[in-house]
């Protein structure tokens, strides 16, 4: 760590210690302190937002921020803050930037990896339900991935699957070994118990994101009878142990109205969720159910609802398709994240099962510079309308071009599916979404302060 990095680390740790004494009183003072040192006004907009939040105790963001002190174990909170802010954002961002320039390729902020293809559930339309316990990354392989990632600036690791908590012991071991990293998991929640909660309290750098489809009927309908009850039990265990967690929601044609409702959001907040990741159903694999794909009307409904709730609900939300305007389109292919499956195949996205690299044959950096990942690097964004970010769901044919040009192969374990076959299933959905996305994007351009209404990237740059 450089002298500059050390100074930044000490400053953030000092600020967190100061906050702990009286967050309600000291956060506004910290904002004023940052304003004095931000002479170029780089953080002026963000600091202004925080000042506005802290001046209104009825504000939903004020309630969320304060809940991090009332609801979360202090040791866990501080460890996660330090790892996320210092390593994940400050130190990590600088390393990523330097390596992006040095190697002229994408370097991800986060890596998703599958410890196993095994899962204890069999959810409708999920590709993992077809795989079974056929593929696993060894502990040593996962440890090597983290070591390589940190060297390049990646400090955030999210476990997917399969059901990652089938490998509880190895996940905890990784958290223990890499105390400078943030670990999270997309989990069905059914394997979270008191013993695992105690382990989370011990290592302090692990946060689950529990997959939940809505209320009991919708969740059990897709994931199996009794699943909702087990999820509620897991949430109660986490809340009682003062452990932070979030939810992962896949909205489909069958549940979008429930997931987008006030009642659903309010219940998740009441149960203790601090963040929510939103995805739309993707027809991945030959066993997919295309009928579950959300309609254009449902996707627009989620677009409006999540933006509304960001002003009214005390939960942090990210919609990985509809938030393209905030991140400049598609974030896959290592631009912000990538995926490594349980066979070691390095894929551009958790929903794009194609690869030309494997961790057992290449380093991460070699994979980032491979034809497939450079195809992403050279072609992003896939559309200048940031509400059409995806090379499959929103721009059918773009993924097919990159995969075929790179020579990448399907990584599906059982039934190989070409990129064209995958893209073809999205043609109608993409066609229906296009006029809706165009209308919403034009409205965004006009709304943005200073936007001329003609430059399609103003909304991102503002």
Secondary structure, 3 states (H helix, E strand, C coil): CCHHHHHHHHHHHHHHHHHHHCHHHHHHHHHHHHHHHCCCCCCHHHHHHHHHHHCCCCCHHHHHHHHHHHCCCHHHHHHHHHHHHHHHHHHHHHHHHHHHHHHCCCCCCEEEEECECCCCCCCCCCCHHHHCCCCECCHHHHHHHHHHHHHHCCCEEEEECCCHHHHHHHHHHHHHHCCCCEEEEEECCCCCCHHHHHHHHHHCCEEEEEECCCCHHHHHHHHCCCHHHHHHHHHHHHHHCCCCEEEEEEECCCCHHHHCCHHHHHHHHHCCCCEEEEEECCCCCCCCCHHHCCCHHHHHHHHHHHHHHCCCCCCEEEECCCCHHHHCCCCCCCCCEEEECCCCEEECECCECEECCECCCCCHHHHHCCHHHHHHHHHCCCCCCCCCCCCCCCCCCHHHHHHHHHCCEECCCCCCCCHHHHHHCCHHHHHHHHHHHHHHHHHHHHHCCCCCCCCCCHHHHC
